[in-house]
Amino acid sequence: MASKHDAAGMRGDRSRDKDGRLRDKRDDTHMGTIEEQYGLELGVRSDMHLGNYLKENDIKSLNDLVHRQ
């Protein structure tokens, strides 16, 4: 089985669906967790939800957030 970090440029631990695609990160994940896992400093409350942050900042996905930094 492939490692969790087998995709080029992949950061953090992400599980996969049965078909091998990366699972989407849950919208209720706290931003403190995102900052810690991906080495980001976004200047928001650590208990803010990822879904709210993405919506408020007009960002389509966690991938877009991580790669925009």
Gaussian input, Z-matrix of N, CA and C with variables (Angstrom, degrees):
# hf/3-21g

backbone

0 1
 N
 C     1     B1
 C     2     B2     1     A1
 N     3     B3     2     A2     1     D1
 C     4     B4     3     A3     2     D2
 C     5     B5     4     A4     3     D3
 N     6     B6     5     A5     4     D4
 C     7     B7     6     A6     5     D5
 C     8     B8     7     A7     6     D6
 N     9     B9     8     A8     7     D7
 C    10    B10     9     A9     8     D8
 C    11    B11    10    A10     9     D9
 N    12    B12    11    A11    10    D10
 C    13    B13    12    A12    11    D11
 C    14    B14    13    A13    12    D12
 N    15    B15    14    A14    13    D13
 C    16    B16    15    A15    14    D14
 C    17    B17    16    A16    15    D15
 N    18    B18    17    A17    16    D16
 C    19    B19    18    A18    17    D17
 C    20    B20    19    A19    18    D18
 N    21    B21    20    A20    19    D19
 C    22    B22    21    A21    20    D20
 C    23    B23    22    A22    21    D21
 N    24    B24    23    A23    22    D22
 C    25    B25    24    A24    23    D23
 C    26    B26    25    A25    24    D24
 N    27    B27    26    A26    25    D25
 C    28    B28    27    A27    26    D26
 C    29    B29    28    A28    27    D27
 N    30    B30    29    A29    28    D28
 C    31    B31    30    A30    29    D29
 C    32    B32    31    A31    30    D30
 N    33    B33    32    A32    31    D31
 C    34    B34    33    A33    32    D32
 C    35    B35    34    A34    33    D33
 N    36    B36    35    A35    34    D34
 C    37    B37    36    A36    35    D35
 C    38    B38    37    A37    36    D36
 N    39    B39    38    A38    37    D37
 C    40    B40    39    A39    38    D38
 C    41    B41    40    A40    39    D39
 N    42    B42    41    A41    40    D40
 C    43    B43    42    A42    41    D41
 C    44    B44    43    A43    42    D42
 N    45    B45    44    A44    43    D43
 C    46    B46    45    A45    44    D44
 C    47    B47    46    A46    45    D45
 N    48    B48    47    A47    46    D46
 C    49    B49    48    A48    47    D47
 C    50    B50    49    A49    48    D48
 N    51    B51    50    A50    49    D49
 C    52    B52    51    A51    50    D50
 C    53    B53    52    A52    51    D51
 N    54    B54    53    A53    52    D52
 C    55    B55    54    A54    53    D53
 C    56    B56    55    A55    54    D54
 N    57    B57    56    A56    55    D55
 C    58    B58    57    A57    56    D56
 C    59    B59    58    A58    57    D57
 N    60    B60    59    A59    58    D58
 C    61    B61    60    A60    59    D59
 C    62    B62    61    A61    60    D60
 N    63    B63    62    A62    61    D61
 C    64    B64    63    A63    62    D62
 C    65    B65    64    A64    63    D63
 N    66    B66    65    A65    64    D64
 C    67    B67    66    A66    65    D65
 C    68    B68    67    A67    66    D66
 N    69    B69    68    A68    67    D67
 C    70    B70    69    A69    68    D68
 C    71    B71    70    A70    69    D69
 N    72    B72    71    A71    70    D70
 C    73    B73    72    A72    71    D71
 C    74    B74    73    A73    72    D72
 N    75    B75    74    A74    73    D73
 C    76    B76    75    A75    74    D74
 C    77    B77    76    A76    75    D75
 N    78    B78    77    A77    76    D76
 C    79    B79    78    A78    77    D77
 C    80    B80    79    A79    78    D78
 N    81    B81    80    A80    79    D79
 C    82    B82    81    A81    80    D80
 C    83    B83    82    A82    81    D81
 N    84    B84    83    A83    82    D82
 C    85    B85    84    A84    83    D83
 C    86    B86    85    A85    84    D84
 N    87    B87    86    A86    85    D85
 C    88    B88    87    A87    86    D86
 C    89    B89    88    A88    87    D87
 N    90    B90    89    A89    88    D88
 C    91    B91    90    A90    89    D89
 C    92    B92    91    A91    90    D90
 N    93    B93    92    A92    91    D91
 C    94    B94    93    A93    92    D92
 C    95    B95    94    A94    93    D93
 N    96    B96    95    A95    94    D94
 C    97    B97    96    A96    95    D95
 C    98    B98    97    A97    96    D96
 N    99    B99    98    A98    97    D97
 C   100   B100    99    A99    98    D98
 C   101   B101   100   A100    99    D99
 N   102   B102   101   A101   100   D100
 C   103   B103   102   A102   101   D101
 C   104   B104   103   A103   102   D102
 N   105   B105   104   A104   103   D103
 C   106   B106   105   A105   104   D104
 C   107   B107   106   A106   105   D105
 N   108   B108   107   A107   106   D106
 C   109   B109   108   A108   107   D107
 C   110   B110   109   A109   108   D108
 N   111   B111   110   A110   109   D109
 C   112   B112   111   A111   110   D110
 C   113   B113   112   A112   111   D111
 N   114   B114   113   A113   112   D112
 C   115   B115   114   A114   113   D113
 C   116   B116   115   A115   114   D114
 N   117   B117   116   A116   115   D115
 C   118   B118   117   A117   116   D116
 C   119   B119   118   A118   117   D117
 N   120   B120   119   A119   118   D118
 C   121   B121   120   A120   119   D119
 C   122   B122   121   A121   120   D120
 N   123   B123   122   A122   121   D121
 C   124   B124   123   A123   122   D122
 C   125   B125   124   A124   123   D123
 N   126   B126   125   A125   124   D124
 C   127   B127   126   A126   125   D125
 C   128   B128   127   A127   126   D126
 N   129   B129   128   A128   127   D127
 C   130   B130   129   A129   128   D128
 C   131   B131   130   A130   129   D129
 N   132   B132   131   A131   130   D130
 C   133   B133   132   A132   131   D131
 C   134   B134   133   A133   132   D132
 N   135   B135   134   A134   133   D133
 C   136   B136   135   A135   134   D134
 C   137   B137   136   A136   135   D135
 N   138   B138   137   A137   136   D136
 C   139   B139   138   A138   137   D137
 C   140   B140   139   A139   138   D138
 N   141   B141   140   A140   139   D139
 C   142   B142   141   A141   140   D140
 C   143   B143   142   A142   141   D141
 N   144   B144   143   A143   142   D142
 C   145   B145   144   A144   143   D143
 C   146   B146   145   A145   144   D144
 N   147   B147   146   A146   145   D145
 C   148   B148   147   A147   146   D146
 C   149   B149   148   A148   147   D147
 N   150   B150   149   A149   148   D148
 C   151   B151   150   A150   149   D149
 C   152   B152   151   A151   150   D150
 N   153   B153   152   A152   151   D151
 C   154   B154   153   A153   152   D152
 C   155   B155   154   A154   153   D153
 N   156   B156   155   A155   154   D154
 C   157   B157   156   A156   155   D155
 C   158   B158   157   A157   156   D156
 N   159   B159   158   A158   157   D157
 C   160   B160   159   A159   158   D158
 C   161   B161   160   A160   159   D159
 N   162   B162   161   A161   160   D160
 C   163   B163   162   A162   161   D161
 C   164   B164   163   A163   162   D162
 N   165   B165   164   A164   163   D163
 C   166   B166   165   A165   164   D164
 C   167   B167   166   A166   165   D165
 N   168   B168   167   A167   166   D166
 C   169   B169   168   A168   167   D167
 C   170   B170   169   A169   168   D168
 N   171   B171   170   A170   169   D169
 C   172   B172   171   A171   170   D170
 C   173   B173   172   A172   171   D171
 N   174   B174   173   A173   172   D172
 C   175   B175   174   A174   173   D173
 C   176   B176   175   A175   174   D174
 N   177   B177   176   A176   175   D175
 C   178   B178   177   A177   176   D176
 C   179   B179   178   A178   177   D177
 N   180   B180   179   A179   178   D178
 C   181   B181   180   A180   179   D179
 C   182   B182   181   A181   180   D180
 N   183   B183   182   A182   181   D181
 C   184   B184   183   A183   182   D182
 C   185   B185   184   A184   183   D183
 N   186   B186   185   A185   184   D184
 C   187   B187   186   A186   185   D185
 C   188   B188   187   A187   186   D186
 N   189   B189   188   A188   187   D187
 C   190   B190   189   A189   188   D188
 C   191   B191   190   A190   189   D189
 N   192   B192   191   A191   190   D190
 C   193   B193   192   A192   191   D191
 C   194   B194   193   A193   192   D192
 N   195   B195   194   A194   193   D193
 C   196   B196   195   A195   194   D194
 C   197   B197   196   A196   195   D195
 N   198   B198   197   A197   196   D196
 C   199   B199   198   A198   197   D197
 C   200   B200   199   A199   198   D198
 N   201   B201   200   A200   199   D199
 C   202   B202   201   A201   200   D200
 C   203   B203   202   A202   201   D201
 N   204   B204   203   A203   202   D202
 C   205   B205   204   A204   203   D203
 C   206   B206   205   A205   204   D204

   B1=1.4593
   B2=1.5229
   B3=1.3093
   B4=1.4615
   B5=1.5237
   B6=1.3286
   B7=1.4628
   B8=1.5190
   B9=1.3285
   B10=1.4617
   B11=1.5190
   B12=1.3033
   B13=1.4646
   B14=1.5279
   B15=1.3340
   B16=1.4594
   B17=1.5216
   B18=1.3257
   B19=1.4666
   B20=1.5231
   B21=1.3039
   B22=1.4623
   B23=1.5195
   B24=1.3208
   B25=1.4546
   B26=1.5166
   B27=1.3182
   B28=1.4639
   B29=1.5169
   B30=1.3385
   B31=1.4577
   B32=1.5171
   B33=1.3122
   B34=1.4554
   B35=1.5206
   B36=1.3275
   B37=1.4603
   B38=1.5145
   B39=1.3018
   B40=1.4693
   B41=1.5173
   B42=1.2965
   B43=1.4548
   B44=1.5246
   B45=1.3249
   B46=1.4607
   B47=1.5233
   B48=1.3298
   B49=1.4572
   B50=1.5247
   B51=1.3286
   B52=1.4656
   B53=1.5230
   B54=1.3396
   B55=1.4675
   B56=1.5295
   B57=1.3393
   B58=1.4584
   B59=1.5152
   B60=1.3417
   B61=1.4694
   B62=1.5215
   B63=1.3286
   B64=1.4602
   B65=1.5215
   B66=1.3170
   B67=1.4627
   B68=1.5229
   B69=1.3244
   B70=1.4595
   B71=1.5194
   B72=1.3052
   B73=1.4597
   B74=1.5176
   B75=1.3185
   B76=1.4660
   B77=1.5231
   B78=1.3377
   B79=1.4651
   B80=1.5197
   B81=1.3408
   B82=1.4635
   B83=1.5318
   B84=1.3325
   B85=1.4590
   B86=1.5212
   B87=1.3245
   B88=1.4712
   B89=1.5250
   B90=1.3208
   B91=1.4641
   B92=1.5234
   B93=1.3268
   B94=1.4669
   B95=1.5182
   B96=1.3207
   B97=1.4683
   B98=1.5236
   B99=1.3194
   B100=1.4733
   B101=1.5246
   B102=1.3305
   B103=1.4609
   B104=1.5284
   B105=1.3180
   B106=1.4659
   B107=1.5239
   B108=1.3291
   B109=1.4647
   B110=1.5224
   B111=1.3235
   B112=1.4599
   B113=1.5259
   B114=1.3398
   B115=1.4614
   B116=1.5134
   B117=1.3369
   B118=1.4529
   B119=1.5230
   B120=1.3209
   B121=1.4650
   B122=1.5179
   B123=1.3399
   B124=1.4567
   B125=1.5213
   B126=1.3318
   B127=1.4570
   B128=1.5146
   B129=1.3323
   B130=1.4651
   B131=1.5246
   B132=1.3380
   B133=1.4590
   B134=1.5294
   B135=1.3198
   B136=1.4564
   B137=1.5212
   B138=1.3506
   B139=1.4549
   B140=1.5343
   B141=1.3266
   B142=1.4685
   B143=1.5254
   B144=1.3266
   B145=1.4578
   B146=1.5201
   B147=1.3173
   B148=1.4655
   B149=1.5194
   B150=1.3253
   B151=1.4604
   B152=1.5149
   B153=1.3269
   B154=1.4664
   B155=1.5230
   B156=1.3243
   B157=1.4704
   B158=1.5307
   B159=1.3309
   B160=1.4644
   B161=1.5185
   B162=1.3263
   B163=1.4635
   B164=1.5272
   B165=1.3377
   B166=1.4637
   B167=1.5211
   B168=1.3260
   B169=1.4620
   B170=1.5245
   B171=1.3432
   B172=1.4669
   B173=1.5323
   B174=1.3427
   B175=1.4605
   B176=1.5176
   B177=1.3262
   B178=1.4644
   B179=1.5214
   B180=1.3411
   B181=1.4579
   B182=1.5254
   B183=1.3246
   B184=1.4625
   B185=1.5268
   B186=1.3072
   B187=1.4666
   B188=1.5268
   B189=1.3319
   B190=1.4702
   B191=1.5214
   B192=1.3301
   B193=1.4648
   B194=1.5188
   B195=1.3108
   B196=1.4693
   B197=1.5231
   B198=1.3142
   B199=1.4671
   B200=1.5188
   B201=1.3123
   B202=1.4703
   B203=1.5247
   B204=1.3154
   B205=1.4650
   B206=1.5134
   A1=109.51
   A2=117.58
   A3=123.13
   A4=110.19
   A5=115.63
   A6=119.40
   A7=110.35
   A8=115.54
   A9=120.28
   A10=111.78
   A11=117.14
   A12=121.43
   A13=111.62
   A14=116.83
   A15=118.36
   A16=114.20
   A17=118.63
   A18=120.74
   A19=109.92
   A20=116.62
   A21=121.13
   A22=110.81
   A23=117.30
   A24=122.38
   A25=114.46
   A26=117.56
   A27=120.66
   A28=110.50
   A29=115.65
   A30=121.52
   A31=108.95
   A32=117.03
   A33=121.10
   A34=112.11
   A35=115.85
   A36=121.79
   A37=109.31
   A38=117.77
   A39=122.29
   A40=108.03
   A41=116.67
   A42=120.77
   A43=109.31
   A44=114.13
   A45=120.30
   A46=111.08
   A47=115.65
   A48=121.89
   A49=108.51
   A50=116.90
   A51=121.23
   A52=112.56
   A53=117.10
   A54=120.03
   A55=112.47
   A56=117.64
   A57=121.44
   A58=115.08
   A59=117.59
   A60=120.40
   A61=109.53
   A62=115.83
   A63=120.23
   A64=109.97
   A65=116.29
   A66=120.34
   A67=109.06
   A68=115.98
   A69=120.51
   A70=108.50
   A71=116.50
   A72=121.02
   A73=107.67
   A74=117.08
   A75=120.96
   A76=110.46
   A77=115.90
   A78=121.48
   A79=112.83
   A80=117.63
   A81=119.38
   A82=112.68
   A83=117.39
   A84=121.44
   A85=108.63
   A86=116.36
   A87=120.02
   A88=110.87
   A89=115.03
   A90=120.83
   A91=111.79
   A92=117.85
   A93=120.23
   A94=110.96
   A95=116.42
   A96=121.67
   A97=110.17
   A98=116.56
   A99=121.04
   A100=109.75
   A101=117.45
   A102=120.96
   A103=110.80
   A104=116.34
   A105=120.55
   A106=111.57
   A107=117.20
   A108=121.01
   A109=113.26
   A110=116.65
   A111=120.08
   A112=113.87
   A113=117.01
   A114=120.87
   A115=113.19
   A116=117.08
   A117=121.93
   A118=110.54
   A119=116.98
   A120=123.33
   A121=105.87
   A122=115.79
   A123=120.77
   A124=113.28
   A125=117.06
   A126=120.51
   A127=114.12
   A128=117.11
   A129=121.20
   A130=108.88
   A131=115.44
   A132=119.62
   A133=109.51
   A134=115.88
   A135=119.67
   A136=112.68
   A137=117.87
   A138=119.82
   A139=113.14
   A140=117.24
   A141=120.37
   A142=108.57
   A143=117.66
   A144=121.33
   A145=111.47
   A146=114.87
   A147=121.76
   A148=111.64
   A149=118.32
   A150=121.74
   A151=112.20
   A152=116.82
   A153=120.61
   A154=111.09
   A155=116.20
   A156=119.96
   A157=110.48
   A158=116.12
   A159=119.74
   A160=110.93
   A161=117.03
   A162=121.25
   A163=111.04
   A164=117.23
   A165=121.69
   A166=112.69
   A167=116.67
   A168=120.95
   A169=113.18
   A170=116.07
   A171=122.57
   A172=112.08
   A173=114.59
   A174=122.15
   A175=106.93
   A176=117.68
   A177=121.54
   A178=114.35
   A179=117.73
   A180=119.46
   A181=110.85
   A182=114.75
   A183=120.32
   A184=109.69
   A185=117.10
   A186=120.91
   A187=111.40
   A188=116.53
   A189=119.87
   A190=111.17
   A191=117.00
   A192=121.01
   A193=110.96
   A194=117.24
   A195=121.68
   A196=110.93
   A197=116.99
   A198=119.39
   A199=113.57
   A200=117.85
   A201=120.83
   A202=110.26
   A203=117.18
   A204=122.18
   A205=111.57
   D1=143.80
   D2=-178.57
   D3=-70.97
   D4=151.57
   D5=178.27
   D6=-73.84
   D7=164.73
   D8=178.70
   D9=-64.90
   D10=-21.16
   D11=-175.41
   D12=-108.70
   D13=37.27
   D14=-174.31
   D15=-85.92
   D16=-12.50
   D17=179.21
   D18=-87.15
   D19=136.49
   D20=-179.84
   D21=-57.29
   D22=130.18
   D23=177.18
   D24=76.58
   D25=6.52
   D26=-177.80
   D27=-72.21
   D28=134.72
   D29=-179.82
   D30=-122.23
   D31=142.28
   D32=177.81
   D33=81.11
   D34=172.20
   D35=179.70
   D36=-96.16
   D37=120.99
   D38=179.41
   D39=-131.38
   D40=130.56
   D41=177.84
   D42=-82.97
   D43=168.17
   D44=-176.70
   D45=-120.31
   D46=153.23
   D47=172.75
   D48=-74.38
   D49=172.27
   D50=179.61
   D51=-60.20
   D52=-28.88
   D53=-179.78
   D54=-84.40
   D55=2.61
   D56=176.14
   D57=94.67
   D58=-9.10
   D59=179.45
   D60=-75.88
   D61=148.81
   D62=176.71
   D63=-65.00
   D64=137.75
   D65=175.95
   D66=-72.02
   D67=148.49
   D68=173.88
   D69=-71.59
   D70=144.04
   D71=175.13
   D72=-73.77
   D73=137.84
   D74=-178.38
   D75=-64.95
   D76=140.83
   D77=180.00
   D78=-65.66
   D79=-21.84
   D80=-179.11
   D81=-92.64
   D82=12.39
   D83=173.91
   D84=-67.62
   D85=133.69
   D86=-179.84
   D87=-72.00
   D88=143.85
   D89=-178.96
   D90=-63.77
   D91=-29.08
   D92=175.53
   D93=-59.50
   D94=-38.54
   D95=177.48
   D96=-66.73
   D97=-43.66
   D98=179.47
   D99=-62.15
   D100=-46.62
   D101=-179.61
   D102=-59.97
   D103=-41.58
   D104=-178.94
   D105=-69.17
   D106=-46.77
   D107=-176.80
   D108=-66.89
   D109=-33.96
   D110=-174.28
   D111=-109.76
   D112=7.01
   D113=176.58
   D114=64.35
   D115=37.85
   D116=-178.62
   D117=-106.46
   D118=154.55
   D119=170.88
   D120=-128.68
   D121=100.84
   D122=-172.30
   D123=-101.28
   D124=-6.94
   D125=176.43
   D126=68.81
   D127=33.05
   D128=177.69
   D129=-121.99
   D130=165.92
   D131=177.55
   D132=-61.46
   D133=140.11
   D134=-176.98
   D135=-68.42
   D136=-20.17
   D137=-179.62
   D138=-93.72
   D139=4.70
   D140=175.67
   D141=-68.61
   D142=143.57
   D143=179.25
   D144=-83.48
   D145=144.73
   D146=178.57
   D147=-54.91
   D148=-45.27
   D149=-178.57
   D150=-58.79
   D151=-41.73
   D152=178.56
   D153=-66.65
   D154=-42.23
   D155=179.87
   D156=-61.49
   D157=-47.12
   D158=-179.20
   D159=-61.27
   D160=-43.54
   D161=-178.92
   D162=-64.80
   D163=-46.90
   D164=-177.92
   D165=-64.31
   D166=-27.93
   D167=-177.59
   D168=-105.54
   D169=10.83
   D170=178.30
   D171=50.77
   D172=49.89
   D173=178.25
   D174=-111.96
   D175=133.36
   D176=-173.30
   D177=-76.06
   D178=-32.88
   D179=-173.41
   D180=-156.33
   D181=166.38
   D182=174.79
   D183=-60.88
   D184=-38.52
   D185=178.20
   D186=-58.42
   D187=-44.44
   D188=178.00
   D189=-63.65
   D190=-38.77
   D191=178.03
   D192=-62.84
   D193=-48.61
   D194=-176.77
   D195=-64.63
   D196=-40.37
   D197=-175.87
   D198=-85.15
   D199=-8.68
   D200=177.12
   D201=-81.99
   D202=-20.25
   D203=-176.32
   D204=-73.66

